[in-house]
Amino acid sequence: MEFNLTFFALGIPAAIIVGIAKGGFGGGPAFVGTAILALFLPPATALGVMLPLLMIADLATLRPFWRKWDWDASKALMIGGIPGVLLGAALYQVADAEVFRVLIGLISVLFVAFQLARRHGVFASNGRPLSRGIGLFAGVVSGFTSFVSHAGGPPAAIYLLSKGLGKTQYQATTVLAFWAINAMKAVPYAFLGVFSADTFKAGAYLLVPILVGCAIGVYAHRALPEHAFLKIIYTVLLLTGAKLIYDGLT
């Protein structure tokens, strides 16, 4: 891995965006960092760089939302996340890098489509919370998509939206659930060779930017509307996702 101008010009903004998303906006858009890094790094390297940073961001944002979560919802997502992570690990062993590049691109584009559908009420709550079984299934899908692209947010969001949680309780629930899911991913990542001296060195360079982003995100969650930030994120994800799909297929 080369720590050149491209790395810092794209990596530092990506880390700040990830921190803001983790600290204040449900963590869903946080995988934009992986998508950006995958533009100039092998997908596995991008995943390896981001996971320790996400775990640090989880710890940094856990305290401000301590015990404000919905425990039953968090538990369902965490339990379901275990087989989801194992499925992701199984795919990693048989798929090549371009498959993961396309997967990250597709998930990026589908994430934007999901958010647009959500904004237009497609996933609006009908007043009846989804069952615990659906929560477990959402955890499985979240664990899988989180393993292959750090993008477990949408499946979890569909389940959590049905619960009618307030903004802070929703944020706290996602922080707790993905703190656990990200921790689960660390062991198979290590055994599969995703981590290396270079990924840890890259993470060290991006540590301060992601912590700055977390602090901004916690403040923004309490003080600012999310619309402007999310519009920027969705635009970046759409363009980045399209580029990754093109690169992976060609």
Legacy VTK file of the C-alpha trace (Angstrom):
# vtk DataFile Version 3.0
C-alpha trace
ASCII
DATASET POLYDATA
POINTS 250 float
0.000 0.000 0.000
1.313 3.444 -0.919
0.724 6.257 1.550
0.681 8.928 -1.121
-1.364 12.035 -1.869
-4.313 9.968 -3.120
-4.449 8.022 0.145
-4.557 11.155 2.306
-6.749 13.223 -0.051
-9.459 10.536 -0.069
-8.777 8.686 3.171
-8.957 11.638 5.576
-12.342 12.962 4.330
-13.653 9.373 4.237
-12.638 8.835 7.877
-14.253 12.101 8.992
-17.485 11.199 7.188
-17.478 7.745 8.809
-17.036 9.323 12.237
-19.879 11.778 11.681
-22.168 8.988 10.469
-21.294 6.736 13.417
-21.592 9.532 15.953
-24.828 11.095 14.880
-26.720 9.488 12.037
-27.444 5.881 12.900
-24.187 4.561 11.452
-25.890 3.548 8.198
-23.903 5.802 5.851
-20.640 4.927 7.619
-19.677 2.379 4.975
-19.089 5.233 2.533
-15.528 5.111 3.888
-15.071 1.554 2.626
-16.511 2.451 -0.770
-14.160 5.420 -1.130
-11.089 3.415 -0.074
-12.059 0.612 -2.486
-11.684 3.082 -5.366
-7.894 2.935 -5.020
-7.235 -0.059 -2.737
-8.061 -3.765 -3.136
-11.472 -4.383 -1.502
-10.024 -6.672 1.171
-7.469 -4.010 2.089
-10.214 -1.377 2.317
-12.195 -3.666 4.627
-9.116 -4.301 6.762
-8.302 -0.602 7.087
-11.839 0.355 8.066
-12.767 -2.314 10.618
-10.408 -1.224 13.435
-11.464 2.382 12.808
-15.132 1.424 12.989
-14.509 -0.448 16.233
-12.796 2.612 17.724
-15.672 4.786 16.515
-18.099 2.337 18.147
-16.312 2.704 21.473
-16.130 6.480 21.133
-19.880 6.763 20.483
-21.072 4.081 22.907
-20.691 6.213 26.022
-22.783 9.240 24.884
-25.700 6.877 24.158
-25.156 4.483 27.075
-28.313 2.621 28.139
-30.502 4.706 25.812
-30.991 1.772 23.440
-33.849 -0.704 22.986
-32.246 -3.804 24.473
-34.594 -6.361 22.887
-34.050 -4.922 19.402
-30.296 -4.719 19.900
-30.168 -8.301 21.153
-32.113 -9.622 18.138
-29.742 -7.906 15.721
-26.650 -9.084 17.586
-27.770 -12.724 17.797
-28.779 -12.736 14.127
-25.476 -11.127 13.242
-23.508 -14.243 14.244
-24.625 -16.508 11.343
-24.557 -13.465 9.021
-20.878 -12.893 9.769
-20.149 -16.597 9.253
-21.882 -16.503 5.844
-19.784 -13.495 4.885
-16.609 -15.323 5.914
-17.614 -18.340 3.807
-18.160 -16.132 0.735
-14.825 -14.394 1.273
-13.004 -17.714 0.922
-14.480 -18.514 -2.512
-14.916 -15.094 -4.163
-12.191 -13.014 -5.810
-11.494 -9.311 -5.315
-13.644 -8.127 -8.229
-16.703 -9.875 -6.798
-16.264 -7.869 -3.611
-15.708 -4.674 -5.585
-19.018 -5.221 -7.390
-20.758 -6.195 -4.130
-19.586 -3.013 -2.415
-20.735 -0.983 -5.425
-24.130 -2.679 -5.581
-24.716 -2.258 -1.871
-23.785 1.421 -2.184
-26.325 2.004 -4.957
-29.002 -0.107 -3.253
-28.428 1.791 -0.015
-29.304 5.050 -1.780
-32.374 3.403 -3.333
-33.408 2.155 0.106
-33.095 5.622 1.619
-35.146 7.180 -1.182
-37.823 4.511 -0.726
-37.766 5.108 3.018
-38.150 8.861 2.498
-41.217 8.226 0.320
-42.832 6.041 2.975
-42.231 2.608 1.448
-40.768 1.358 4.735
-42.848 3.540 7.010
-44.136 1.879 10.150
-47.754 0.681 10.008
-47.983 0.911 13.777
-47.168 -2.752 14.366
-43.573 -3.626 15.306
-42.021 -6.418 13.282
-41.626 -9.693 15.165
-38.500 -10.799 16.974
-38.030 -13.431 14.262
-37.835 -10.688 11.651
-35.351 -8.906 13.902
-33.165 -12.024 13.966
-33.362 -12.300 10.168
-32.487 -8.606 9.857
-29.467 -9.353 12.042
-28.391 -12.180 9.721
-28.579 -9.917 6.664
-26.901 -7.077 8.548
-24.086 -9.373 9.669
-23.519 -10.579 6.115
-23.576 -7.176 4.408
-21.485 -5.746 7.230
-18.857 -8.444 6.730
-18.535 -7.948 2.957
-18.783 -4.140 2.869
-19.297 -2.713 6.413
-22.848 -1.878 5.268
-25.203 -3.542 7.725
-27.427 -0.509 8.241
-30.390 -0.932 5.838
-31.620 -4.380 7.019
-31.363 -3.239 10.619
-33.129 0.028 9.805
-36.158 -1.727 8.298
-36.614 -3.653 11.538
-35.898 -0.713 13.841
-38.207 1.665 11.954
-41.129 -0.631 12.750
-40.364 -0.239 16.448
-41.201 3.463 16.426
-38.008 4.405 18.257
-37.127 8.017 18.929
-34.063 9.530 17.238
-31.756 9.031 20.212
-33.004 5.536 21.047
-32.630 4.520 17.395
-29.081 5.880 17.322
-28.179 4.153 20.601
-29.610 0.826 19.404
-27.571 0.881 16.200
-24.419 1.888 18.088
-24.750 -1.082 20.448
-25.743 -3.624 17.785
-22.955 -2.733 15.375
-20.384 -2.466 18.139
-21.064 -6.173 18.716
-21.256 -7.127 15.019
-17.999 -5.315 14.218
-16.316 -7.089 17.130
-17.554 -10.433 15.742
-15.947 -9.674 12.373
-12.474 -9.076 13.792
-11.656 -12.764 14.438
-12.560 -14.128 10.964
-10.894 -11.096 9.347
-7.703 -11.980 11.191
-7.850 -15.663 10.199
-8.633 -14.783 6.560
-5.630 -12.476 6.301
-7.611 -9.257 5.864
-5.413 -7.431 8.370
-1.774 -6.607 7.693
0.919 -4.240 8.882
-0.142 -1.824 6.134
-3.832 -1.854 7.123
-2.923 -1.054 10.720
-0.518 1.665 9.602
-3.253 3.175 7.412
-5.647 3.004 10.347
-3.159 4.853 12.526
-2.995 7.672 9.985
-6.803 7.908 9.910
-7.419 7.548 13.659
-7.518 11.260 14.510
-9.811 12.149 11.559
-12.354 9.477 12.514
-12.390 10.580 16.177
-12.872 14.186 15.063
-15.766 12.989 12.918
-17.304 11.114 15.879
-17.212 14.261 18.015
-18.832 16.282 15.223
-21.456 13.567 14.739
-22.476 13.451 18.415
-22.859 17.237 18.412
-24.718 17.231 15.073
-27.116 14.554 16.344
-28.190 16.878 19.141
-28.106 20.197 17.323
-28.523 19.850 13.562
-30.966 18.372 11.023
-29.567 15.475 9.048
-30.903 16.326 5.566
-27.942 18.261 4.152
-25.356 15.778 5.427
-27.261 12.769 4.117
-27.814 14.319 0.673
-24.057 14.673 0.294
-23.478 11.103 1.511
-26.067 9.650 -0.868
-24.551 11.489 -3.823
-21.068 10.244 -2.926
-22.336 6.681 -2.481
-24.214 6.692 -5.784
-21.219 7.937 -7.771
-18.737 5.746 -5.902
-20.959 2.672 -6.168
-21.415 3.128 -9.902
-17.643 3.465 -10.356
-16.946 0.326 -8.306
-19.493 -1.698 -10.289
-17.946 -0.494 -13.548
-14.419 -1.270 -12.362
-15.401 -4.698 -11.065
-17.193 -5.712 -14.258
-14.586 -4.393 -16.660
LINES 1 251
250 0 1 2 3 4 5 6 7 8 9 10 11 12 13 14 15 16 17 18 19 20 21 22 23 24 25 26 27 28 29 30 31 32 33 34 35 36 37 38 39 40 41 42 43 44 45 46 47 48 49 50 51 52 53 54 55 56 57 58 59 60 61 62 63 64 65 66 67 68 69 70 71 72 73 74 75 76 77 78 79 80 81 82 83 84 85 86 87 88 89 90 91 92 93 94 95 96 97 98 99 100 101 102 103 104 105 106 107 108 109 110 111 112 113 114 115 116 117 118 119 120 121 122 123 124 125 126 127 128 129 130 131 132 133 134 135 136 137 138 139 140 141 142 143 144 145 146 147 148 149 150 151 152 153 154 155 156 157 158 159 160 161 162 163 164 165 166 167 168 169 170 171 172 173 174 175 176 177 178 179 180 181 182 183 184 185 186 187 188 189 190 191 192 193 194 195 196 197 198 199 200 201 202 203 204 205 206 207 208 209 210 211 212 213 214 215 216 217 218 219 220 221 222 223 224 225 226 227 228 229 230 231 232 233 234 235 236 237 238 239 240 241 242 243 244 245 246 247 248 249
